[in-house]
Amino acid sequence: MFVDTTTVLILASGATLLAGFVKGMVGFAMPMVMISLLASTLPAETALAALIVPTLVTNLWQSLRNGLPAAAKSARIHWRFIAMVIIFMAFSAQLVTLLPPSVLFLILGVPVVVFALIQLAGWQLQIVPSMRRRAELTLGTISGVIGGLTGVWGPPTVMYLTALNTPKVEHVRTQGVVYGLGSVMLLGAHVQSGVLNAQTLPLSLAMVVPAVLGMGVGFLAQDRVDQVLFRRLTLIVLVFAGANLVRRGLMG
């Protein structure tokens, strides 16, 4: 570590608090915020390990905030999309050597930024009922493939739910269901990879508290915004998320 332990905990807690707030407000981008801020102070693998446990805990809270029946209902409504994400994430994770991650970040990041900016400019992409099945299968496959290869599957999920004009409570809850399942896979993968180990686990566990506090405040803010403002805030965060992917692609 580049700085003393107390300073690391303070900086990491501040970054995680902010990441939790953003996630509570719009439902996603917690790993993006955490890795972007923590990697400036910590080694990359330590920064990655730090976000694993709080990401899992907050995703479970997000998916179950309205109760298990509501989460199960969201899973039933979007089951085709969720199934494609899980199947293709598991498959594509075995193919990480086919394309450089930098190329994949650009392939994902550029369309995300363009989509969000066009939506913010006033043009609304909507998935009509007759196209829903095809959109679920297509976007679910894209999310799963990109997620397995890069560890990032949030932006395509948000694009899908936004194009459906999903009500904000279901929007955030469904994100939680999708990310929660992915977080379990992420935890298992990095226990096996050694990223999450006896040395890094305490830091990851410590980050649960600021993550939950930040998310709680974010939920309060989310409850006070209407559907139109929620959609706009989601698109703004999506622009930053996509731009961050483009940055990683160009620097890779």
C-alpha positions as CSV (number, residue, x, y, z in Angstrom):
1,M,0.0,0.0,0.0
2,F,1.2,3.5,-0.8
3,V,-0.2,5.2,2.4
4,D,-0.8,4.1,6.0
5,T,-3.7,1.9,6.9
6,T,-5.7,4.6,8.6
7,T,-5.6,6.9,5.6
8,V,-6.5,4.0,3.3
9,L,-9.6,3.2,5.4
10,I,-10.7,6.9,5.4
11,L,-10.2,7.3,1.7
12,A,-11.7,4.0,0.8
13,S,-14.7,4.6,3.1
14,G,-15.3,8.0,1.5
15,A,-15.2,6.5,-2.0
16,T,-17.5,3.7,-1.0
17,L,-19.9,6.1,0.7
18,L,-20.2,8.1,-2.5
19,A,-20.5,4.9,-4.6
20,G,-23.3,3.6,-2.3
21,F,-25.2,6.9,-2.7
22,V,-25.0,6.8,-6.5
23,K,-26.2,3.2,-6.4
24,G,-29.1,4.0,-4.1
25,M,-30.1,6.9,-6.2
26,V,-30.1,5.3,-9.7
27,G,-29.5,1.6,-9.0
28,F,-26.1,1.1,-10.6
29,A,-22.5,2.3,-11.1
30,M,-21.2,1.4,-7.6
31,P,-18.3,-0.8,-8.9
32,M,-17.4,1.9,-11.5
33,V,-17.2,4.7,-8.8
34,M,-15.3,2.5,-6.4
35,I,-12.7,1.1,-8.8
36,S,-12.1,4.6,-10.3
37,L,-11.5,6.2,-6.9
38,L,-9.8,3.4,-5.1
39,A,-7.4,2.5,-7.9
40,S,-5.8,5.9,-7.5
41,T,-4.7,5.0,-3.9
42,L,-4.6,1.2,-3.9
43,P,-3.1,-1.5,-6.1
44,A,-5.6,-2.5,-8.8
45,E,-6.2,-6.0,-7.3
46,T,-6.7,-4.6,-3.8
47,A,-9.2,-2.0,-5.2
48,L,-11.0,-4.8,-7.0
49,A,-11.1,-7.0,-3.9
50,A,-12.4,-4.1,-1.8
51,L,-15.6,-3.7,-3.9
52,I,-16.6,-7.4,-4.0
53,V,-18.3,-7.9,-0.7
54,P,-20.1,-4.5,-0.5
55,T,-21.3,-5.0,-4.1
56,L,-22.8,-8.3,-3.2
57,V,-24.5,-7.0,0.0
58,T,-25.9,-3.9,-1.6
59,N,-27.2,-5.8,-4.7
60,L,-29.0,-8.2,-2.4
61,W,-30.5,-5.3,-0.4
62,Q,-31.5,-3.5,-3.7
63,S,-33.2,-6.6,-5.1
64,L,-35.0,-7.4,-1.8
65,R,-35.8,-3.9,-0.7
66,N,-39.5,-4.3,-1.5
67,G,-39.6,-7.9,-0.3
68,L,-38.9,-11.3,-1.8
69,P,-42.3,-11.5,-3.6
70,A,-41.6,-8.3,-5.5
71,A,-38.1,-9.4,-6.4
72,A,-39.5,-12.7,-7.7
73,K,-42.2,-10.8,-9.7
74,S,-39.4,-8.7,-11.4
75,A,-37.5,-11.9,-12.1
76,R,-40.6,-13.4,-13.7
77,I,-41.3,-10.3,-15.8
78,H,-37.7,-10.1,-17.2
79,W,-36.8,-13.8,-17.0
80,R,-35.7,-14.1,-20.6
81,F,-33.3,-11.1,-20.3
82,I,-31.9,-12.5,-17.0
83,A,-31.5,-16.0,-18.3
84,M,-29.5,-14.7,-21.3
85,V,-27.3,-12.6,-19.0
86,I,-26.4,-15.6,-16.8
87,I,-26.0,-18.1,-19.6
88,F,-23.8,-16.0,-21.8
89,M,-21.8,-14.5,-18.8
90,A,-20.8,-18.0,-17.8
91,F,-20.0,-19.0,-21.4
92,S,-18.0,-15.8,-22.4
93,A,-16.0,-15.8,-19.2
94,Q,-14.1,-18.8,-20.6
95,L,-13.3,-16.8,-23.8
96,V,-11.4,-13.8,-22.3
97,T,-8.4,-14.4,-24.5
98,L,-10.3,-13.9,-27.8
99,L,-10.4,-10.1,-27.7
100,P,-8.3,-7.5,-25.7
101,P,-10.4,-6.0,-22.8
102,S,-9.6,-2.5,-24.2
103,V,-11.5,-3.4,-27.5
104,L,-14.5,-4.7,-25.6
105,F,-14.6,-1.6,-23.3
106,L,-14.7,0.6,-26.5
107,I,-17.3,-1.6,-28.1
108,L,-19.6,-1.2,-25.1
109,G,-18.7,2.3,-24.0
110,V,-19.2,4.2,-27.3
111,P,-22.8,2.9,-27.9
112,V,-23.7,3.6,-24.2
113,V,-22.6,7.2,-24.4
114,V,-24.3,7.8,-27.7
115,F,-27.6,6.1,-26.4
116,A,-27.6,8.2,-23.2
117,L,-26.8,11.5,-24.9
118,I,-29.5,11.0,-27.6
119,Q,-32.0,10.2,-24.9
120,L,-31.0,13.3,-22.9
121,A,-31.4,15.4,-26.1
122,G,-35.0,14.4,-26.2
123,W,-35.2,11.3,-28.5
124,Q,-36.6,8.3,-26.7
125,L,-35.8,4.8,-27.8
126,Q,-38.7,2.6,-26.8
127,I,-39.1,-1.2,-27.0
128,V,-42.6,-1.7,-28.3
129,P,-44.5,-4.8,-27.1
130,S,-44.1,-6.6,-30.5
131,M,-40.3,-6.3,-30.2
132,R,-39.9,-7.1,-26.5
133,R,-39.1,-10.7,-26.8
134,R,-36.4,-10.1,-29.4
135,A,-35.0,-7.2,-27.4
136,E,-34.8,-9.2,-24.2
137,L,-32.9,-12.0,-26.0
138,T,-30.6,-9.7,-27.9
139,L,-29.8,-7.2,-25.1
140,G,-29.5,-10.1,-22.5
141,T,-27.0,-11.9,-24.7
142,I,-25.0,-8.7,-25.3
143,S,-25.0,-8.0,-21.5
144,G,-23.9,-11.5,-20.7
145,V,-21.1,-11.7,-23.3
146,I,-19.7,-8.3,-22.3
147,G,-20.1,-9.0,-18.6
148,G,-18.3,-12.3,-18.9
149,L,-15.4,-10.8,-20.8
150,T,-15.0,-7.5,-18.9
151,G,-16.9,-7.8,-15.6
152,V,-19.2,-4.9,-16.7
153,W,-22.8,-5.7,-17.5
154,G,-24.6,-2.7,-15.9
155,P,-24.9,-0.2,-18.8
156,P,-26.6,-2.7,-21.2
157,T,-29.0,-3.7,-18.4
158,V,-29.9,0.0,-17.8
159,M,-30.3,0.6,-21.5
160,Y,-32.8,-2.2,-21.7
161,L,-34.8,-1.2,-18.7
162,T,-34.8,2.5,-19.8
163,A,-35.9,1.6,-23.3
164,L,-38.9,-0.2,-21.7
165,N,-39.7,3.0,-19.8
166,T,-39.7,0.8,-16.6
167,P,-41.1,2.5,-13.5
168,K,-38.3,3.6,-11.2
169,V,-39.0,1.2,-8.3
170,E,-39.1,-1.8,-10.7
171,H,-36.2,-0.4,-12.6
172,V,-34.0,-0.3,-9.5
173,R,-35.3,-3.6,-8.2
174,T,-34.7,-5.5,-11.5
175,Q,-31.2,-4.1,-11.7
176,G,-30.6,-5.5,-8.2
177,V,-31.8,-9.0,-9.2
178,V,-29.6,-9.0,-12.3
179,Y,-26.5,-7.6,-10.5
180,G,-27.1,-9.8,-7.4
181,L,-26.8,-12.9,-9.5
182,G,-23.8,-11.6,-11.2
183,S,-22.2,-10.6,-7.8
184,V,-22.4,-14.1,-6.5
185,M,-20.6,-15.3,-9.6
186,L,-18.0,-12.5,-9.2
187,L,-17.4,-13.5,-5.6
188,G,-16.8,-17.1,-6.4
189,A,-14.6,-16.3,-9.3
190,H,-12.3,-14.0,-7.3
191,V,-12.1,-16.4,-4.3
192,Q,-10.8,-18.9,-6.8
193,S,-8.5,-16.3,-8.6
194,G,-7.0,-15.3,-5.2
195,V,-8.0,-11.6,-5.5
196,L,-10.2,-12.0,-2.5
197,N,-8.0,-13.7,0.2
198,A,-7.2,-13.5,3.8
199,Q,-5.3,-10.2,3.3
200,T,-7.9,-8.4,1.2
201,L,-11.1,-9.8,2.8
202,P,-11.0,-7.6,5.9
203,L,-10.9,-4.4,3.8
204,S,-13.8,-5.6,1.6
205,L,-15.8,-6.4,4.7
206,A,-15.0,-3.0,6.2
207,M,-16.4,-1.3,3.1
208,V,-19.9,-2.9,3.7
209,V,-20.7,-0.3,6.4
210,P,-20.1,2.9,4.2
211,A,-21.7,1.2,1.2
212,V,-24.9,0.5,3.1
213,L,-24.9,4.0,4.7
214,G,-24.4,5.7,1.3
215,M,-27.0,3.5,-0.3
216,G,-29.6,4.2,2.4
217,V,-29.2,7.9,1.8
218,G,-29.4,7.3,-1.9
219,F,-32.7,5.4,-1.5
220,L,-34.1,8.4,0.4
221,A,-33.2,10.6,-2.5
222,Q,-34.6,8.2,-5.0
223,D,-37.9,8.1,-3.2
224,R,-38.2,11.9,-3.5
225,V,-37.7,12.2,-7.3
226,D,-40.4,11.5,-9.9
227,Q,-40.1,9.2,-12.9
228,V,-39.0,11.9,-15.3
229,L,-36.2,13.1,-13.1
230,F,-35.2,9.6,-12.2
231,R,-34.9,8.8,-15.9
232,R,-32.8,11.9,-16.5
233,L,-30.5,11.1,-13.6
234,T,-30.1,7.6,-14.8
235,L,-29.1,8.7,-18.2
236,I,-26.6,11.2,-16.8
237,V,-24.9,8.5,-14.7
238,L,-25.0,6.3,-17.8
239,V,-23.0,8.9,-19.8
240,F,-20.3,8.9,-17.1
241,A,-20.3,5.1,-16.9
242,G,-20.0,4.9,-20.7
243,A,-17.3,7.6,-20.8
244,N,-15.4,5.6,-18.1
245,L,-15.5,2.5,-20.3
246,V,-14.2,4.5,-23.3
247,R,-11.4,5.8,-21.1
248,R,-10.4,2.3,-20.0
249,G,-10.5,1.2,-23.6
250,L,-8.3,4.0,-24.9
251,M,-5.8,3.5,-22.0
252,G,-5.8,-0.2,-22.4
